[in-house]
């Protein structure tokens, strides 16, 4: 009986191998052959699923985005169905923090993708790169709008506050990644801000 191949699982394993290598070697410094070896598949299989490195780079970016949103949803579920807007904002912030190997790798790779997108003839566009931050921005706005509509927030400029919160998420996460702040200090600072809303 022929072996049944789970193509989605195989694609995921190849993308994860690519990202793992890219986090230590750099996005542009690894070959499809290196990726195949790391994923324990043949070069032909990598080419079958992705054709070329550019497609693998794009698939890696999509995988990072999916993982990031999945992390937020898991943190939000832990807050329960009665979560208020502060709980939701805190869940989003905690999901963004680089506090373990996976989240640190995410931030390192995201920075690499951002640098790559600045180059002429980059395999990824700035629009593709900005998809995830725009989704986070929209999520922040929705949390604030819902809080205002429910009466939790009375007087707030939604657009300005959304932008400030996005800046806090990115800035405090970068401070944790570079060991300027601890996880606890960054969470304390974030909570300090949202308590003043």
N, C-alpha and C positions, 0 to 999 in steps of 0.2 A: 504494500500500500504506500503510495507516494506521501512524502512528508508535507503537511499543510503549513504554509508560511504565513505568518501574520505580518502583512506588508506595512501596516501602520506602526506596529511595534518595531520592525526592522528600520523603518525611516527614523523613528524616534531615537533608537539606539545609535544610529549613525550621526544624527544631529548632536546628540549629547556627547559623543566621542569628539566630534569637531569642536564643540564649545569647551570641553575639558582641555584639549590640546591648545586651543586658541588662548585660553586664560593664562597659559604658561609660556607659549611660544609666540603669541601674537596672531592676529587674524590672517595676516598675509604671509606668514613665515612657514606655513604648513602645506604640505601637498596632499592631493587625494590619496596617494599611496600611504602616507603617514596615517591619515584618517582611517583608511581601510584596515591597516595593521592594528591600530588602537581599538577599532570596533570589532576586530576578529572576523572580518568579512573580506571578500575579494575586491580588488579594484573595480572589476566589472560590475559588482553589485552597487558600489557607491555611484558609479556612472549611470547605472540603470535607474536608480532612484532620483538622482540629482543632475545628471548630465555633465555638469561642470562645477567648478568651485564657486562661481558667482551665485548659482542657485542655492548652493549649500550655505553661503553667507546669508542670503535672504531667509532661508529656512531657519537658520540660527537666530536671527533677529525675531522672527515670529514666535519661536520657541521661548525666548526670553520674555517676550510680552505676555504670552499665555501663562508662563510660570509666575510672573509678577501678579497678574490679576487673580490667579488661583490662590496665591498666598494671602492676598487681601480677603478674598471670600472666606477662606478658612478661618482667618483671624476674626472676621465679622461674625461668623457662625458661633464662635466661642463666646461672643458677647451676649448671645441670646436674642430672642425676638423682641424683647422690650428695650433694646439698645436705643439710647438717645443720640443726638447728633454728636455730642462729645465722645461717646463710646465709638461711634462710627469713624470719626476723625482720628481717634487714637488707634483704632484697628488699622486704618490705612497707613498711618505713620509707622507703626510697629512692623507692618509688612514691608515697608520700604527700607528699614534699617539694615545695614550690613553687619549682622551680629553672629553669623555662622559661615562655614565655608561656602555653602551654596549662595547665600546672599552677597558675600564678599566677591565671589566669582561673577555674579550678576553685575555688580557695580563696575568691576574692572572691565568686563566685556562691553558694557554699555558705553563706557568712556572710549574704548577702542572703536566701537561702531561710530560714535560721535565724531572722532577724529577722521575716520575713513570717509564719512559723509561730506567732509569739508573739501576733499580732494576733487580735482577735475577728473572726469571719467571714472568716478567711484561706482562700484557695483550697486550701491544703495543710494537712494536720493534722500535729501533732507526731509521730504514729505514722508517717506517710509520711516525714517528715524523718529520723526515727531509724532507718529501715530499714537504711541503709548503715552507720552506726556500729555497729549491732547485729551486722551481718554481719562487720565488721572485728573486733569483740569475739569473736565465735564463731570466727573464723579464728585469732586469737591464742591462744585457748583450745585449739583443736585442735592447733596447733603445739606448745604446751607439754605437752599430754596425750601426744602421740606421742613427744615427747622423754623424758618420764618413763617411758612404757611400754618404750621401747627402751634405757633405762638411761643416756641422755645427761644427764638431770637426775635427781638423787637426791632431795634434800629441797627441795621447793618447794611453796608454797601456790598452787595453780593459779589460784584465783579472784582472790586479791590481786595476784599477778604479772600476770595478764591486765589488770586494771584499771590497774596502774601503767604497763604498756607502752602501753595505750590513751592514758593521760594524756601519756606521753612523745611518742608519735606526734603527738598534737594540739598539745601545748604547744611542742615544738621546731619543728614546721611553722609555727606562728604566729610564732615568734621569727624564723624565716628570712624569712617573708613581710613582716614589719615591719622587716627589716634590723637586728635586734638581734644575730642570729648569722649567720654565713656557712653555706653548705651544708656545708663541711668541718667547721666547729666543731660543728654539730648532729649530723652522722654520728659524729664522734669521741665526743661525749657519749653517744649511743645505744649505740655499741659498748662504751664504758666500762661502761655499766650491764649489758648482756647478758653481758659477760665475767665479771661477778661472780655470775652465777646458779649 
